[in-house]
Amino acid sequence: MNSVTKFLNAVPVLPAVDIGATIAFYEQQLGFTAEFQSDDYAGLRRGGAQLHLWQCGDRQVAENTSCRINISGIAPLYEEYQTQGIIHPNGALDTKPWGMSEFTVLDLNGNCVVFAEAPATSNRRDRTD
């Protein structure tokens, strides 16, 4: 393997039936900020999390798309989103068998966005390779 190349991060690119309405949803409902946009592509950020959107005329594509955003401080974010009524009906905050605390939001296109927090453990280390 190449010892010079270092993977830095991954940016999910989600389909959007209406780019403008989707940007507004992510800004107003989820607290993201648009960093750039064109007629058919946009980039959003909240803290260290980035999402990109691409114009897609087929809602079924979005309804079969998901991404995961790893965060810390999941409980207050869940409460914030729960008061807005945007939690997926089957996506309530729960600790999964693999130890992650997770909840799910559906955006207005049908994209499934999972917010997840790793358990606090003293031997956990973040991977950078």
Backbone hydrogen bonds in HBPLUS format (Angstrom, degrees):
<---DONOR---> <-ACCEPTOR-->    atom                        ^
c    i                          cat <-CA-CA->   ^        H-A-AA   ^      H-
h    n   atom  resd res      DA  || num        DHA   H-A  angle D-A-AA Bond
n    s   type  num  typ     dist DA aas  dist angle  dist       angle   num
A0052-HIS N   A0012-PRO O   2.90 MM  40  6.18 158.8  1.94 159.7 164.4     1
A0014-LEU N   A0052-HIS O   2.75 MM  38  6.17 156.1  1.81 158.6 151.3     2
A0054-TRP N   A0014-LEU O   2.95 MM  40  6.25 150.5  2.04 150.1 154.4     3
A0016-ALA N   A0054-TRP O   2.80 MM  38  5.77 143.7  1.93 163.1 159.7     4
A0056-CYS N   A0016-ALA O   2.81 MM  40  5.38 159.2  1.85 137.5 137.9     5
A0022-THR N   A0018-ASP O   2.95 MM   4  6.07 155.0  2.01 155.2 163.3     6
A0023-ILE N   A0019-ILE O   2.86 MM   4  6.08 158.9  1.91 156.1 161.3     7
A0024-ALA N   A0020-GLY O   3.06 MM   4  6.29 163.1  2.09 147.6 152.2     8
A0025-PHE N   A0021-ALA O   2.96 MM   4  6.22 152.2  2.04 142.6 150.0     9
A0026-TYR N   A0022-THR O   2.99 MM   4  6.28 167.4  2.01 154.7 156.8    10
A0027-GLU N   A0023-ILE O   2.88 MM   4  6.09 152.6  1.96 152.9 161.2    11
A0028-GLN N   A0024-ALA O   2.77 MM   4  5.75 170.6  1.78 154.9 157.7    12
A0029-GLN N   A0025-PHE O   2.78 MM   4  5.28 153.5  1.85 139.6 148.6    13
A0032-PHE N   A0026-TYR O   2.86 MM   6  5.44 165.2  1.88 145.9 141.2    14
A0033-THR N   A0045-ARG O   2.77 MM  12  5.32 153.9  1.83 143.6 151.3    15
A0045-ARG N   A0033-THR O   2.90 MM  12  5.32 143.7  2.04 137.1 148.6    16
A0035-GLU N   A0043-GLY O   2.74 MM   8  5.45 165.5  1.76 145.3 150.4    17
A0043-GLY N   A0036-PHE O   2.93 MM   7  5.32 161.3  1.97 144.6 145.2    18
A0038-SER N   A0041-TYR O   2.73 MM   3  5.30 150.5  1.81 164.2 171.4    19
A0055-GLN N   A0040-ASP O   2.96 MM  15  4.66 160.7  2.00 127.4 126.5    20
A0042-ALA N   A0053-LEU O   2.97 MM  11  5.11 148.2  2.07 142.8 145.5    21
A0053-LEU N   A0042-ALA O   2.83 MM  11  5.11 155.7  1.89 141.5 146.8    22
A0044-LEU N   A0051-LEU O   2.74 MM   7  5.20 165.9  1.76 168.1 170.0    23
A0051-LEU N   A0044-LEU O   3.04 MM   7  5.20 158.4  2.09 134.1 137.9    24
A0046-ARG N   A0049-ALA O   2.97 MM   3  5.34 154.5  2.04 147.5 154.8    25
A0049-ALA N   A0046-ARG O   3.00 MM   3  5.34 155.9  2.06 136.7 134.4    26
A0061-VAL N   A0058-ASP O   3.02 MM   3  5.70 147.5  2.13 117.7 125.7    27
A0063-GLU N   A0059-ARG O   2.96 MM   4  6.27 157.1  2.01 153.2 160.6    28
A0064-ASN N   A0061-VAL O   3.17 MM   3  5.41 155.7  2.23 104.6 112.0    29
A0065-THR N   A0062-ALA O   3.04 MM   3  5.05 151.8  2.12 120.7 116.4    30
A0112-CYS N   A0065-THR O   2.98 MM  47  6.31 171.7  1.99 152.5 153.2    31
A0067-CYS N   A0112-CYS O   2.95 MM  45  6.51 145.0  2.08 161.2 170.4    32
A0114-VAL N   A0067-CYS O   2.91 MM  47  6.21 175.4  1.91 156.8 157.6    33
A0069-ILE N   A0114-VAL O   2.73 MM  45  6.12 159.8  1.77 167.7 174.7    34
A0116-ALA N   A0069-ILE O   2.97 MM  47  6.16 160.7  2.01 148.4 150.2    35
A0071-ILE N   A0116-ALA O   2.73 MM  45  5.92 163.1  1.75 164.4 168.5    36
A0078-TYR N   A0074-ILE O   2.89 MM   4  6.06 159.1  1.93 157.9 164.1    37
A0079-GLU N   A0075-ALA O   3.03 MM   4  6.31 161.1  2.07 152.6 157.2    38
A0080-GLU N   A0076-PRO O   2.96 MM   4  6.16 157.3  2.01 144.2 150.3    39
A0081-TYR N   A0077-LEU O   2.97 MM   4  6.24 163.6  2.00 154.8 157.9    40
A0082-GLN N   A0078-TYR O   2.74 MM   4  5.84 151.1  1.82 150.1 159.6    41
A0083-THR N   A0079-GLU O   3.08 MM   4  6.22 157.0  2.14 149.4 152.7    42
A0084-GLN N   A0081-TYR O   3.08 MM   3  5.16 137.3  2.27  97.7 110.0    43
A0086-ILE N   A0081-TYR O   3.45 MM   5  5.97 178.7  2.45 152.5 152.4    44
A0085-GLY N   A0082-GLN O   3.00 MM   3  5.09 154.6  2.06 104.1 112.3    45
A0088-HIS N   A0104-THR O   2.79 MM  16  5.53 171.6  1.79 141.5 144.4    46
A0091-GLY N   A0088-HIS O   2.81 MM   3  4.67 164.8  1.83 116.0 117.3    47
A0104-THR N   A0091-GLY O   2.91 MM  13  4.49 156.2  1.97 127.4 131.8    48
A0094-ASP N   A0102-GLU O   2.96 MM   8  5.58 146.1  2.08 146.3 156.4    49
A0102-GLU N   A0094-ASP O   2.86 MM   8  5.58 162.7  1.89 156.9 159.2    50
A0096-LYS N   A0100-MET O   2.80 MM   4  5.46 168.5  1.81 163.1 159.8    51
A0099-GLY N   A0096-LYS O   2.80 MM   3  5.32 160.2  1.84 123.9 126.4    52
A0101-SER N   A0117-GLU O   2.95 MM  16  5.17 165.4  1.97 155.3 155.0    53
A0117-GLU N   A0101-SER O   2.81 MM  16  5.17 151.4  1.89 149.9 158.8    54
A0103-PHE N   A0115-PHE O   3.05 MM  12  5.54 148.0  2.16 150.9 160.1    55
A0115-PHE N   A0103-PHE O   2.89 MM  12  5.54 164.4  1.91 165.3 170.3    56
A0105-VAL N   A0113-VAL O   2.91 MM   8  5.21 164.2  1.93 147.3 152.1    57
A0113-VAL N   A0105-VAL O   2.80 MM   8  5.21 178.1  1.80 169.7 169.4    58
A0107-ASP N   A0111-ASN O   3.01 MM   4  5.44 157.7  2.06 148.7 154.9    59
A0110-GLY N   A0107-ASP O   3.02 MM   3  5.39 154.5  2.08 113.3 121.1    60
